Structures are given as C-alpha cells and as structure tokens.
Amino acid sequence: MKFFQKQIKLQSYPRGFHLITDEVINSIPEIVQINIGQLHLFIKHTSASLTINENADPTVRTDFESHFNIMVPENAPHYRHTFEGSDDMPAHLKSSLLDTSVQIPITKGKLNLGIWQGIYLCEHRNHGGGRSVVITAFGE
C-alpha cells in the first residue's frame, strides 16, 4: 500500500462555488503510482466546504450559490454568532451542510470521477482568503 499526503493553499476565491479539480490533480502527480485506491480531500476551515457536482455548465454553480443563500440567509434574527460579520454564521452552517471533505476513487492512476463531475471549493465568506486543503492519496 502506498500513501501520499500534502497540503496545498488554494488561491483566494470570491464567495461562490468554484471548480478546483485541475488544481487538485496537478498538485498530486503521485496518483499515477496507484492502480486502485482513494483520494481524500479535507479543507481546514469552518466557513468553506468541498463537494462534487457538475463541471460543465457554470450556471449550476451560480444556482448553488443562489439556493444556499435562500436556504441559509444572512442576518437571521436568531443568530448569536455575529461579531465576524453577517456572512460568518451562515458560512459555518453551509460548511456543515456540505461538509469539509470528499473522497474519490483512484483507478489506474487517475481520479475516477464521472464525465460531468468536478471538485468544488464552496467559498461561503465574502472575503475568505486562501484556503488550505489536505490531500491524501492511498492505494496499491
């Protein structure tokens, strides 16, 4: 069994849903050494998340942002955690709803994603800054 792990710092993205598949793949060329295995991604933040969804039509990502903003609004009167800004508590909730990690099969040295699937960075803050992601690849 082989294990590879590294931490990358993603560029700062504006609030929204952003494809980072190529950046992830380019950052861990060691996956070519794995015939069958898993790639695990973990974002080290509480106000951003990771998910997998459509990589073709950018309106999907726009609709995600619109839907989550309706589902988890800013300035809700019941929020108590408000001292970091009106986008902060909703960002924590969105992160918990979507999760901080994803796992993808590795087959014959490549990510075994569906043809229309991509890895999303879900930036829930207006000014979140660069995000750190731990990438772990393992398998035989």
C-alpha positions as CSV (number, residue, x, y, z in Angstrom):
1,M,0.0,0.0,0.0
2,K,1.3,3.5,-0.9
3,F,0.4,6.7,0.9
4,F,1.0,10.2,-0.3
5,Q,-0.1,13.4,1.6
6,K,0.4,17.1,1.1
7,Q,-1.3,20.3,2.0
8,I,-2.0,22.9,-0.7
9,K,-3.1,26.5,-0.3
10,L,-5.8,27.5,-2.8
11,Q,-5.8,31.0,-4.2
12,S,-8.4,33.3,-2.7
13,Y,-11.8,32.9,-4.4
14,P,-14.8,35.2,-4.2
15,R,-17.9,33.9,-2.5
16,G,-19.5,31.1,-4.5
17,F,-18.8,27.6,-5.9
18,H,-15.6,27.1,-7.8
19,L,-14.1,24.2,-9.8
20,I,-10.7,23.1,-8.4
21,T,-10.4,19.7,-10.0
22,D,-7.4,20.6,-12.1
23,E,-5.6,22.3,-9.3
24,V,-6.1,19.2,-7.1
25,I,-4.9,16.8,-9.9
26,N,-1.9,18.9,-10.7
27,S,-0.9,19.1,-7.0
28,I,-0.6,15.3,-6.5
29,P,1.1,13.7,-9.6
30,E,1.9,10.7,-7.4
31,I,-1.6,9.3,-8.0
32,V,-0.2,7.8,-11.2
33,Q,1.5,5.2,-9.0
34,I,-1.8,4.0,-7.6
35,N,-3.7,1.4,-9.6
36,I,-6.7,1.1,-7.2
37,G,-7.2,3.4,-4.3
38,Q,-8.8,6.6,-2.9
39,L,-8.1,10.3,-2.9
40,H,-9.3,12.1,0.2
41,L,-9.6,15.9,0.4
42,F,-10.1,17.8,3.6
43,I,-10.5,21.6,3.9
44,K,-9.1,23.1,7.1
45,H,-11.7,25.8,7.6
46,T,-15.1,26.2,9.2
47,S,-16.6,28.6,6.7
48,A,-15.8,26.9,3.4
49,S,-16.5,23.4,2.2
50,L,-15.9,20.8,-0.5
51,T,-18.4,18.9,-2.7
52,I,-18.6,17.2,-6.1
53,N,-21.0,18.2,-8.7
54,E,-21.4,19.2,-12.4
55,N,-18.3,20.5,-14.1
56,A,-19.8,21.5,-17.5
57,D,-22.4,24.3,-17.1
58,P,-21.3,27.2,-14.9
59,T,-24.9,28.1,-14.2
60,V,-25.1,25.1,-11.9
61,R,-22.5,26.8,-9.6
62,T,-24.4,30.0,-9.7
63,D,-27.6,28.2,-8.8
64,F,-25.9,26.5,-5.9
65,E,-24.9,29.9,-4.5
66,S,-28.4,31.3,-5.0
67,H,-30.1,28.3,-3.4
68,F,-27.8,28.2,-0.4
69,N,-28.3,32.0,0.2
70,I,-32.0,31.4,0.3
71,M,-31.8,28.3,2.4
72,V,-29.3,29.8,4.9
73,P,-29.9,33.6,4.9
74,E,-27.7,36.3,6.4
75,N,-28.9,38.5,9.3
76,A,-31.3,35.9,10.7
77,P,-32.6,37.3,14.0
78,H,-31.8,34.1,15.9
79,Y,-28.1,34.2,15.1
80,R,-25.9,35.0,18.1
81,H,-22.5,34.5,16.5
82,T,-22.4,37.8,14.5
83,F,-19.3,39.6,15.6
84,E,-17.3,38.4,12.5
85,G,-19.9,39.8,10.0
86,S,-23.3,38.9,8.6
87,D,-21.8,36.3,6.3
88,D,-20.0,34.4,9.1
89,M,-22.7,32.3,10.8
90,P,-24.3,31.4,7.5
91,A,-20.9,30.3,6.3
92,H,-20.5,27.9,9.2
93,L,-23.9,26.4,8.6
94,K,-23.3,26.0,4.9
95,S,-20.0,24.3,5.6
96,S,-21.7,21.8,7.9
97,L,-24.4,21.1,5.4
98,L,-22.0,20.4,2.6
99,D,-19.1,19.0,4.6
100,T,-15.3,19.6,4.9
101,S,-14.2,16.5,2.9
102,V,-14.7,14.4,-0.2
103,Q,-13.4,11.1,-1.2
104,I,-12.8,10.0,-4.8
105,P,-11.8,6.6,-6.2
106,I,-8.4,6.3,-8.0
107,T,-8.4,3.8,-10.8
108,K,-5.4,3.1,-13.0
109,G,-3.6,6.3,-11.8
110,K,-6.5,8.7,-12.4
111,L,-9.4,10.1,-10.5
112,N,-12.5,8.0,-11.3
113,L,-15.0,10.9,-11.5
114,G,-18.0,10.8,-13.7
115,I,-17.6,12.6,-17.0
116,W,-19.7,15.6,-15.7
117,Q,-18.3,15.6,-12.2
118,G,-15.8,18.1,-10.7
119,I,-14.5,19.0,-7.3
120,Y,-15.9,22.3,-6.0
121,L,-14.5,24.7,-3.4
122,C,-17.5,26.2,-1.8
123,E,-16.5,29.6,-0.5
124,H,-19.1,30.8,1.9
125,R,-17.5,34.1,3.0
126,N,-17.4,37.3,1.1
127,H,-13.6,37.6,1.8
128,G,-12.5,34.1,2.9
129,G,-8.9,34.4,1.7
130,G,-6.7,31.5,0.6
131,R,-7.9,28.1,1.8
132,S,-5.8,25.1,2.9
133,V,-6.7,21.6,1.7
134,V,-5.0,18.4,2.9
135,I,-4.8,15.9,0.0
136,T,-4.2,12.2,0.9
137,A,-3.9,9.5,-1.8
138,F,-3.6,5.9,-0.9
139,G,-3.9,2.5,-2.5
140,E,-2.0,-0.2,-4.4
